Every structure is written in C-alpha cells, then in structure tokens.
C-alpha cells in the first residue's frame, strides 16, 4: 500500500480515484479495497480516507486453525464468504460461495454497516464493503471462476444505486 499511495499521489491519479468514488460506480479489488480506508498498518500508510477505518495485518497469534494447526500468512487460496446483506453485485451468487484470496491485510471498517460480506481466516474479517456507489472486495473475482465472473458481470451492469 505505501508504494500504491505514493504512485497515486505522484501521478495525480489519487484525485481521479476520489472523483470516481464520489459520483460513479466504483469496484475496488484487493488493494483497491484497502486504499479506500483511513490508514494501513503496512507502513503505517495513510489511505484515500474515503471510508473510516484501518487496514490491519493478520496477527501470527491469531492464526491457529482447527486442531491448533498454524495458518499461513499471506492467506492464499479459496475461502467461503458470508454475505452480510443483499446488494446488486451479489445477484446470481449464492451465500457461502468460495472466492480466491491472496492477502496479508484486511479492512476493519469503523462502521459495521459497510460490511457486505465476511470470511474467516480463522476468525471473521470483512472481505467486501458497500456504500452507495462503492463496492470493494478483498478477494480476487478475476481468479474466482464462475462466481467471480458473475460479480464482474454484475458490476458492468450496475448503475451505482442500491
């Protein structure tokens, strides 16, 4: 995230992203989700401050799975998501569908109403947020087979309204 934010600031694209978040349908993927928040523990680095909250790193002490097996960081692989609420981008995607993740950090929004879905690794974390014209995910829809293609197709057809 530090490199991303520096590049956005240097290139002037931070303002473009902010303007897009203000008035157009916006889909953030992985780092595109994280940069929307106030700050990240990676650095620490300030984000775009579109959404209140922090981006946190998975803690080694929290990474014990079933039977005491240690889970790896980064979290890489398929994981089921639990939708927190309905949204046009979930159309045609069942709750508890698996998506592909590759990350060491996750968003912790100040407002729990932002959470559109969560996943567990091993405890629950926010993996999708939604607010007005903004929808962003920690997982990679482009690597998530049919469900990911459905989400991307839903975004293309979405008018930015919930």
C-alpha positions, 0 to 999 in steps of 0.5 A, spaced: 500 500 500 505 505 501 508 504 494 500 504 491 499 511 495 505 514 493 504 512 485 497 515 486 499 521 489 505 522 484 501 521 478 495 525 480 491 519 479 489 519 487 484 525 485 481 521 479 480 515 484 476 520 489 472 523 483 470 516 481 468 514 488 464 520 489 459 520 483 460 513 479 460 506 480 466 504 483 469 496 484 475 496 488 479 489 488 484 487 493 488 493 494 483 497 491 479 495 497 484 497 502 486 504 499 479 506 500 480 506 508 483 511 513 490 508 514 494 501 513 498 498 518 503 496 512 507 502 513 503 505 517 500 508 510 495 513 510 489 511 505 484 515 500 480 516 507 474 515 503 471 510 508 473 510 516 477 505 518 484 501 518 487 496 514 490 491 519 495 485 518 493 478 520 496 477 527 501 470 527 497 469 534 491 469 531 492 464 526 491 457 529 486 453 525 482 447 527 486 442 531 491 448 533 494 447 526 498 454 524 495 458 518 499 461 513 500 468 512 499 471 506 492 467 506 492 464 499 487 460 496 479 459 496 475 461 502 467 461 503 464 468 504 458 470 508 454 475 505 452 480 510 446 483 506 443 483 499 446 488 494 446 488 486 453 485 485 451 479 489 445 477 484 446 470 481 451 468 487 449 464 492 451 465 500 457 461 502 460 461 495 468 460 495 472 466 492 480 466 491 484 470 496 491 472 496 492 477 502 496 479 508 491 485 510 484 486 511 479 492 512 476 493 519 471 498 517 469 503 523 462 502 521 459 495 521 454 497 516 459 497 510 460 490 511 457 486 505 460 480 506 465 476 511 470 470 511 474 467 516 481 466 516 480 463 522 476 468 525 471 473 521 474 479 517 470 483 512 472 481 505 467 486 501 464 493 503 458 497 500 456 504 500 452 507 495 456 507 489 462 503 492 463 496 492 470 493 494 472 486 495 478 483 498 478 477 494 480 476 487 473 475 482 478 475 476 481 468 479 474 466 482 471 462 476 464 462 475 462 466 481 467 471 480 465 472 473 458 473 475 460 479 480 464 482 474 458 481 470 454 484 475 458 490 476 458 492 468 451 492 469 450 496 475 448 503 475 451 505 482 444 505 486 442 500 491 
